[in-house]
C-alpha cells in the first residue's frame, strides 16, 4: 500500500519483523515449557519440541532479514504460525498441554490486526482460530465449550489490538488533507534513514499563500491545500511518504530516489497547479546523516530556491545548478 494513503501505517516492515520474530520465539519457548509437565508420550513430545525449536529458529531469521521484505510478504509467516500452533495443539500428549499450546494463537490475533488492513486482519484471525479450533476439537478429549472459550479470548485480543492500531493511525493523519501529519512524517523518516540507503527528502512550500487566505478567506486557503494534496498523492511514486509538514508546507520522502531524480520529480509536481506558485528544496541522504540533518539540508535548499526568486526547485549541495525555474 502506498505510504500516501489516508491512514499512515503504524507497523512498518522493520517493526513488523521485530514483532513477528519476538512472537515466534515466545511461541516456541511457550510450547517447550508446556511440555515440562505433560504426559510422557515421547513421540508426541519430540514432535512438539521440534516445532518449538523450528519456531525459535524462524523467529531469529525473521529478525535478521524480515525488515527487507515488503508488507504483503508478512502474510505468509503469520499464516504459517497458525498452522504450526494448530499442528502442535493436535499433537499435544494430553488435553492441558494441547489447550495451553492452542492459546498461543493469541499472538496471531495481535499480529493480524497490528500488521494488516481490517479485512486482511479478519481473514488471518479467522484462519488462525478456525485451524486451532478444528485441531483441538478433533482430539476428542476437550469439551467444545472450553475450546470456544479460548476462541473468545483470542478474538477479544484481536479486536482490542485493532482498535488501538486504528487510534494510533489517526494520530498520524492531517485532518485537512488526509496526508500524514508532522508526527507521521517524522516516524516514517526515522524508519527510512539508515546507513547505505538511497533516499531523498523534499520540502515544498506554497508561495504567497497568505495572499490566498487574505483574498478568499481561510476556506479558500484550505481548499487549495486539499487540491494540492490530492493531485500530489496521485503523482508521487509507490512507497513515497507525502505529508503536510505544517501550514502551507509539505514534505516528501522518496526511498530509492537519488537527489537529481527527486529534483526532477518535485519540479514536475510544481507544474500540476499553474495558478499556485511553489518553491521546493531537495536533499539526498548522505552517510551518517540523521533524519534531522537530512531535513535541515532540504530546508536550506528550500531557502536557496526562495532566495533565487521563488517558484523554483533547488538541490542541496548541488554546485552545478543551485536552482531551477
C-alpha positions as CSV (number, residue, x, y, z in Angstrom):
1,X,0.0,0.0,0.0
2,X,1.3,3.5,-0.9
3,X,2.5,5.5,2.1
4,X,0.4,8.4,0.9
5,X,-2.8,6.8,1.9
6,X,-5.3,8.4,4.3
7,X,-4.1,6.5,7.3
8,X,-0.4,6.1,7.7
9,X,0.9,2.7,8.6
10,X,1.5,2.0,12.2
11,X,3.6,-1.1,11.6
12,X,6.5,-0.6,9.1
13,X,8.3,-3.7,7.8
14,X,11.0,-3.2,10.4
15,X,8.5,-3.0,13.2
16,X,6.6,-6.0,11.8
17,X,9.8,-8.1,11.6
18,X,10.7,-7.2,15.1
19,X,7.3,-8.0,16.5
20,X,6.7,-11.2,14.5
21,X,10.2,-12.5,15.4
22,X,9.5,-11.9,19.1
23,X,6.2,-13.7,18.9
24,X,7.7,-16.6,17.0
25,X,10.4,-17.0,19.7
26,X,8.0,-16.6,22.6
27,X,5.6,-19.1,20.9
28,X,8.4,-21.6,20.5
29,X,9.5,-21.1,24.1
30,X,5.9,-21.4,25.4
31,X,5.5,-24.7,23.5
32,X,8.6,-26.1,25.0
33,X,7.6,-25.0,28.5
34,X,4.2,-26.6,28.1
35,X,6.0,-30.0,27.6
36,X,7.6,-29.9,31.0
37,X,4.5,-31.1,32.8
38,X,2.9,-33.1,30.0
39,X,2.2,-36.8,29.8
40,X,5.2,-39.0,28.9
41,X,4.2,-39.6,25.3
42,X,7.7,-39.3,23.9
43,X,6.9,-39.4,20.1
44,X,4.4,-36.5,20.5
45,X,6.7,-34.6,22.9
46,X,9.6,-34.9,20.5
47,X,7.4,-33.7,17.6
48,X,6.2,-30.7,19.6
49,X,9.8,-29.9,20.7
50,X,10.8,-29.9,17.0
51,X,8.0,-27.5,16.2
52,X,9.0,-25.2,19.1
53,X,12.7,-25.2,18.1
54,X,11.7,-24.5,14.5
55,X,9.6,-21.5,15.6
56,X,12.6,-20.1,17.6
57,X,14.9,-20.5,14.5
58,X,12.3,-18.9,12.3
59,X,12.0,-16.0,14.7
60,X,15.7,-15.4,14.5
61,X,15.6,-15.5,10.7
62,X,12.7,-13.0,10.6
63,X,14.6,-10.7,12.9
64,X,17.6,-10.8,10.7
65,X,16.0,-10.5,7.2
66,X,12.4,-9.6,7.7
67,X,12.8,-5.8,7.5
68,X,13.8,-6.2,3.9
69,X,10.5,-7.9,2.9
70,X,7.5,-6.0,1.5
71,X,4.5,-5.7,3.7
72,X,2.4,-8.2,1.8
73,X,5.1,-10.9,2.4
74,X,4.3,-11.0,6.1
75,X,1.0,-12.8,5.4
76,X,2.9,-16.0,4.8
77,X,4.8,-16.3,8.2
78,X,1.6,-15.2,10.1
79,X,-0.4,-17.9,8.3
80,X,2.4,-20.4,8.9
81,X,2.4,-19.6,12.6
82,X,-1.3,-20.5,12.7
83,X,-0.5,-23.9,11.1
84,X,2.3,-24.6,13.4
85,X,0.3,-23.8,16.5
86,X,-2.6,-26.0,15.3
87,X,-0.3,-28.9,14.5
88,X,1.4,-28.7,17.9
89,X,-2.0,-28.5,19.6
90,X,-3.2,-31.6,17.8
91,X,-0.1,-33.4,18.8
92,X,-0.4,-32.4,22.5
93,X,0.2,-35.5,24.6
94,X,-2.6,-34.5,27.0
95,X,-5.6,-32.1,27.0
96,X,-4.0,-29.5,29.2
97,X,-0.9,-29.3,27.1
98,X,-2.9,-29.1,23.9
99,X,-5.1,-26.3,25.3
100,X,-2.0,-24.4,26.5
101,X,-0.4,-24.6,23.1
102,X,-3.6,-23.6,21.4
103,X,-3.8,-20.5,23.5
104,X,-0.6,-19.3,21.8
105,X,-2.8,-18.4,18.8
106,X,-3.5,-15.1,20.7
107,X,-0.1,-13.9,19.3
108,X,-1.5,-14.3,15.8
109,X,-4.5,-12.3,16.9
110,X,-2.2,-9.4,17.7
111,X,-0.2,-9.7,14.5
112,X,-3.3,-9.9,12.3
113,X,-4.7,-6.5,13.3
114,X,-1.3,-4.8,14.0
115,X,0.2,-5.7,10.6
116,X,-2.7,-5.6,8.1
117,X,-5.8,-3.8,7.0
118,X,-9.0,-4.6,8.7
119,X,-10.3,-7.1,6.1
120,X,-6.9,-8.8,5.9
121,X,-6.7,-9.0,9.7
122,X,-10.1,-10.6,9.9
123,X,-9.1,-13.2,7.3
124,X,-5.9,-14.0,9.2
125,X,-7.6,-14.3,12.5
126,X,-10.4,-16.4,11.1
127,X,-7.9,-18.8,9.6
128,X,-5.9,-19.0,12.9
129,X,-9.0,-19.5,15.1
130,X,-10.5,-22.0,12.7
131,X,-7.3,-24.0,12.4
132,X,-6.7,-24.3,16.1
133,X,-10.4,-24.9,16.9
134,X,-10.5,-27.8,14.4
135,X,-7.3,-29.3,15.8
136,X,-8.5,-29.2,19.4
137,X,-12.0,-30.5,18.6
138,X,-10.7,-33.4,16.5
139,X,-8.7,-34.6,19.5
140,X,-12.0,-35.6,21.2
141,X,-10.7,-35.1,24.7
142,X,-11.6,-31.4,25.2
143,X,-15.1,-30.0,25.8
144,X,-16.4,-27.9,23.0
145,X,-17.2,-25.1,25.4
146,X,-13.6,-24.9,26.7
147,X,-12.3,-24.6,23.2
148,X,-14.8,-21.9,22.3
149,X,-13.8,-20.0,25.5
150,X,-10.2,-19.9,24.2
151,X,-11.6,-18.7,20.8
152,X,-13.5,-15.8,22.5
153,X,-10.3,-14.7,24.3
154,X,-8.3,-14.7,21.1
155,X,-11.0,-12.8,19.2
156,X,-11.2,-10.2,22.0
157,X,-7.4,-9.7,21.9
158,X,-7.6,-9.1,18.1
159,X,-10.5,-6.6,18.5
160,X,-8.7,-4.6,21.1
161,X,-5.5,-4.6,19.1
162,X,-7.4,-3.4,16.0
163,X,-9.0,-0.5,17.9
164,X,-5.6,0.6,19.4
165,X,-4.0,0.4,15.9
166,X,-6.8,2.5,14.4
167,X,-6.4,5.2,17.1
168,X,-2.6,5.2,16.5
169,X,-3.1,5.6,12.8
170,X,-5.4,8.5,13.1
171,X,-2.9,10.2,15.4
172,X,-0.5,10.5,12.4
173,X,-3.0,11.9,9.9
174,X,-3.6,15.5,8.9
175,X,-7.3,16.2,9.3
176,X,-7.5,18.7,6.4
177,X,-5.6,16.9,3.6
178,X,-5.7,13.3,4.7
179,X,-2.0,13.0,4.3
180,X,0.5,12.1,7.0
181,X,1.0,14.9,9.5
182,X,4.3,16.0,11.1
183,X,4.2,13.2,13.6
184,X,3.5,10.6,10.9
185,X,6.2,12.0,8.7
186,X,8.8,12.0,11.5
187,X,8.0,8.4,12.3
188,X,8.5,7.4,8.6
189,X,11.7,9.4,8.4
190,X,13.1,7.6,11.5
191,X,12.2,4.3,9.9
192,X,13.7,5.1,6.4
193,X,17.0,6.7,7.4
194,X,19.7,4.1,7.8
195,X,23.2,3.5,6.5
196,X,23.5,2.6,2.9
197,X,20.0,3.6,1.9
198,X,19.3,5.6,-1.2
199,X,16.8,8.3,0.0
200,X,15.9,11.8,-0.9
201,X,13.8,14.3,1.1
202,X,11.9,17.4,-0.2
203,X,10.2,20.3,1.3
204,X,7.6,22.0,-0.8
205,X,6.2,25.4,0.2
206,X,3.3,27.3,-1.4
207,X,4.5,30.8,-2.5
208,X,2.5,33.8,-1.2
209,X,-0.1,31.5,0.5
210,X,-1.0,34.3,2.9
211,X,-2.4,36.3,0.0
212,X,-4.8,33.4,-0.8
213,X,-6.1,33.5,2.7
214,X,-6.3,37.3,2.8
215,X,-8.2,37.4,-0.5
216,X,-10.5,34.5,-0.3
217,X,-10.5,33.7,3.4
218,X,-9.3,30.6,5.2
219,X,-11.8,28.4,3.5
220,X,-10.2,29.2,0.1
221,X,-6.8,28.5,1.5
222,X,-7.9,25.2,2.9
223,X,-9.4,24.2,-0.5
224,X,-6.1,25.0,-2.2
225,X,-4.3,22.8,0.3
226,X,-6.8,19.9,-0.3
227,X,-6.5,20.2,-4.1
228,X,-2.7,20.3,-3.9
229,X,-2.6,17.2,-1.6
230,X,-5.0,15.3,-3.8
231,X,-3.0,16.0,-7.0
232,X,0.3,15.2,-5.5
233,X,-1.0,12.0,-3.8
234,X,-1.8,10.7,-7.3
235,X,1.5,11.8,-8.8
236,X,4.1,10.6,-6.3
237,X,5.5,7.0,-6.8
238,X,4.5,4.0,-4.7
239,X,6.4,3.9,-1.5
240,X,6.8,7.6,-1.2
241,X,5.8,9.4,2.0
242,X,3.9,12.6,1.4
243,X,2.9,14.7,4.4
244,X,1.6,18.1,5.3
245,X,4.5,19.3,7.3
246,X,2.7,22.3,8.8
247,X,0.8,25.4,7.5
248,X,1.4,25.6,3.7
249,X,4.5,23.4,3.7
250,X,4.5,19.8,2.5
251,X,7.3,17.2,2.9
252,X,8.1,14.2,0.8
253,X,10.3,11.2,1.3
254,X,11.5,9.2,-1.7
255,X,13.1,5.9,-0.8
256,X,15.3,4.6,-3.7
257,X,15.5,8.0,-5.4
258,X,18.7,9.9,-5.9
259,X,18.8,13.7,-5.5
260,X,18.7,14.7,-9.2
261,X,15.8,12.4,-9.9
262,X,13.9,13.7,-6.9
263,X,14.6,17.2,-8.0
264,X,13.1,16.4,-11.4
265,X,10.0,14.9,-9.7
266,X,9.3,17.8,-7.5
267,X,9.8,20.2,-10.4
268,X,7.0,18.2,-12.2
269,X,4.8,18.5,-9.1
270,X,5.1,22.2,-9.2
271,X,3.6,22.3,-12.7
272,X,0.4,20.5,-11.6
273,X,-1.0,23.8,-10.3
274,X,-0.2,26.6,-12.7
275,X,-2.1,29.1,-10.6
276,X,-0.3,28.3,-7.4
277,X,3.4,29.1,-7.2
278,X,5.6,26.9,-5.0
279,X,9.2,26.6,-4.0
280,X,10.9,23.2,-3.4
281,X,14.1,22.1,-1.7
282,X,15.6,18.7,-2.1
283,X,18.4,16.8,-0.3
284,X,19.8,13.3,-0.8
285,X,20.7,11.2,2.3
286,X,24.4,11.2,3.0
287,X,26.3,8.6,5.0
288,X,26.0,9.3,8.8
289,X,23.2,11.8,8.2
290,X,20.5,11.8,10.9
291,X,16.9,12.4,9.9
292,X,17.1,15.9,11.3
293,X,20.3,16.7,9.3
294,X,18.7,15.4,6.1
295,X,15.6,17.6,6.6
296,X,17.9,20.6,7.6
297,X,19.7,20.3,4.3
298,X,16.3,20.1,2.5
299,X,15.3,23.3,4.3
300,X,18.5,25.0,3.3
301,X,17.8,24.0,-0.3
302,X,14.2,25.4,0.0
303,X,15.7,28.7,1.3
304,X,18.0,28.7,-1.8
305,X,15.0,28.3,-4.1
306,X,13.1,31.1,-2.4
307,X,16.2,33.4,-2.5
308,X,16.5,32.8,-6.2
309,X,13.1,34.3,-6.8
310,X,10.6,31.6,-5.6
311,X,8.7,29.3,-8.0
312,X,11.9,27.2,-8.2
313,X,13.4,23.9,-7.1
314,X,16.8,23.6,-5.6
315,X,19.0,20.6,-4.7
316,X,21.2,20.8,-1.6
317,X,24.9,20.6,-2.2
318,X,24.5,20.9,-6.0
319,X,27.3,23.3,-7.1
320,X,26.4,22.9,-10.8
321,X,22.9,24.4,-10.6
322,X,21.5,25.6,-7.3
323,X,18.0,26.4,-8.5
324,X,15.8,25.6,-11.5
325,X,12.7,27.5,-12.6
